[in-house]
Amino acid sequence: MALPDEVSSDFREILAERGTYVEWGASQRFKALVTTPGIDYGMASGGWDATSTIQVRALREDIGAVGPVRGARLTIGRRTYKVTGMPPESDWPIAIYTAELITP
């Protein structure tokens, strides 16, 4: 068994035990590992601006051929996030997205 296949198989088991459902678009849904939100600070007009960011790790095959793009909305639980970072094109089975909390 090739390394990407082993990683995919092991990651699927981890998702079954600890994965969280992520909703994307009108009807797409996949399981992913979601990091604990971190707080980033950036300069903005009038001072520092705090943003809450997460990383979403999922199997590429579960996401589909065309995954979320930059600016797409991901719903995890009752919170909505905006994709700010996307994985590069790769044969690696795990895709990692970075997303930022959208505050109401």
C-alpha positions in Angstrom: 0.0 0.0 0.0 1.4 3.4 -1.0 1.9 6.1 1.7 -1.0 8.4 0.5 -3.3 5.4 0.6 -2.3 4.5 4.1 -2.6 8.2 5.2 -6.1 8.4 3.6 -7.2 5.2 5.4 -5.9 6.2 8.8 -7.3 9.8 8.4 -10.7 8.3 7.6 -10.7 6.4 10.8 -9.7 9.5 12.8 -12.6 11.5 11.1 -15.0 8.7 12.0 -14.0 9.1 15.7 -13.4 12.8 16.0 -14.5 14.5 12.9 -16.9 17.5 12.7 -19.4 18.1 9.9 -18.6 21.1 7.8 -21.4 22.5 5.5 -20.4 24.3 2.4 -22.6 25.8 -0.4 -26.2 24.8 -0.7 -25.9 21.1 -0.1 -22.3 20.0 0.3 -21.2 18.5 3.6 -18.1 16.7 4.6 -16.4 15.6 7.8 -13.2 17.4 8.9 -10.8 18.0 11.8 -11.2 21.6 12.9 -8.6 23.3 15.1 -9.5 25.3 18.1 -9.9 29.0 17.1 -6.9 31.2 17.4 -6.9 34.9 17.6 -4.8 37.0 15.1 -4.2 40.7 15.3 -3.8 42.9 12.3 -3.5 46.7 11.8 -6.7 48.3 10.7 -8.0 51.8 10.5 -8.2 53.0 14.1 -6.0 50.4 15.7 -5.7 46.7 16.0 -8.3 44.3 14.6 -8.7 40.9 16.1 -9.8 37.9 13.9 -10.6 34.4 14.9 -9.1 31.8 12.6 -9.3 28.0 12.3 -7.8 25.3 10.1 -10.0 22.7 8.5 -8.4 19.4 7.5 -10.4 17.0 5.3 -10.0 14.3 2.8 -9.9 15.6 -0.8 -12.1 12.8 -2.0 -14.8 13.8 0.6 -14.7 17.4 -0.5 -15.0 16.6 -4.2 -13.2 17.6 -7.4 -13.8 21.3 -6.8 -13.5 22.3 -3.2 -14.3 25.6 -1.5 -12.6 28.6 -3.0 -11.2 31.7 -1.3 -14.2 33.7 0.1 -16.5 30.6 0.3 -18.6 30.3 3.4 -18.2 27.2 5.7 -20.7 26.5 8.5 -19.4 24.5 11.5 -22.0 24.1 14.2 -23.7 27.5 14.6 -20.7 29.5 13.3 -19.9 30.7 9.8 -16.4 31.1 8.5 -14.9 32.6 5.4 -12.2 30.6 3.6 -9.0 32.7 3.5 -6.4 30.1 2.6 -6.6 27.1 0.2 -4.5 24.0 -0.3 -2.3 23.8 -3.3 -3.0 21.3 -6.1 -1.5 18.1 -4.9 -1.8 14.3 -4.9 -1.7 14.4 -1.1 -5.1 13.0 0.2 -5.6 15.7 2.9 -6.6 19.2 2.1 -6.0 22.0 4.6 -8.1 25.2 4.5 -7.7 28.3 6.7 -10.9 30.1 7.6 -11.8 33.3 9.5 -14.9 33.7 11.7 -17.5 36.0 10.2 -18.9 38.2 13.0 -22.5 39.2 12.8 
